[in-house]
Amino acid sequence: MSNFKSDILIGLMFIVGIGSFISGQFILSTILFAGAAIYSNILMRAKLNS
């Protein structure tokens, strides 16, 4: 996946997480924030190792 596509995916997960947090869906927002953080860390480690 290119850098642009992965940045868009992480950004969308973060924005949807904020929207679900505002609407009161705390479990969904927690899952989205955690998914964005984990995915971002995986991508950064892959860049550092290459």
C-alpha positions as CSV (number, residue, x, y, z in Angstrom):
1,M,0.0,0.0,0.0
2,S,1.4,3.4,-0.9
3,N,2.1,6.1,1.7
4,F,-0.8,8.2,0.4
5,K,-3.3,5.4,0.7
6,S,-2.2,4.4,4.2
7,D,-2.2,8.0,5.3
8,I,-5.8,8.4,4.1
9,L,-6.8,5.1,5.8
10,I,-5.3,6.2,9.2
11,G,-6.9,9.7,8.8
12,L,-10.3,8.2,8.1
13,M,-10.1,5.9,11.0
14,F,-9.2,8.8,13.3
15,I,-12.0,11.1,11.9
16,V,-14.6,8.3,12.2
17,G,-13.4,7.6,15.7
18,I,-13.9,11.2,16.7
19,G,-17.4,11.2,15.2
20,S,-18.4,8.0,17.0
21,F,-16.9,9.4,20.3
22,I,-19.1,12.5,20.0
23,S,-22.2,10.5,19.2
24,G,-21.7,8.4,22.3
25,Q,-20.5,5.1,20.8
26,F,-17.5,4.7,23.1
27,I,-16.7,1.1,22.3
28,L,-16.5,1.7,18.5
29,S,-14.4,4.9,19.0
30,T,-12.0,3.0,21.2
31,I,-11.6,0.3,18.6
32,L,-11.1,2.8,15.8
33,F,-8.5,4.8,17.8
34,A,-6.6,1.7,18.8
35,G,-6.7,0.4,15.2
36,A,-5.3,3.6,13.8
37,A,-2.5,3.7,16.4
38,I,-1.5,0.1,15.9
39,Y,-1.6,0.4,12.1
40,S,0.4,3.6,12.2
41,N,3.0,2.0,14.5
42,I,3.3,-1.1,12.2
43,L,3.9,1.2,9.2
44,M,6.5,3.3,11.0
45,R,8.5,0.2,12.2
46,A,8.5,-1.2,8.6
47,K,9.9,2.1,7.4
48,L,12.6,2.2,10.0
49,N,13.6,-1.4,9.3
50,S,13.9,-0.9,5.6
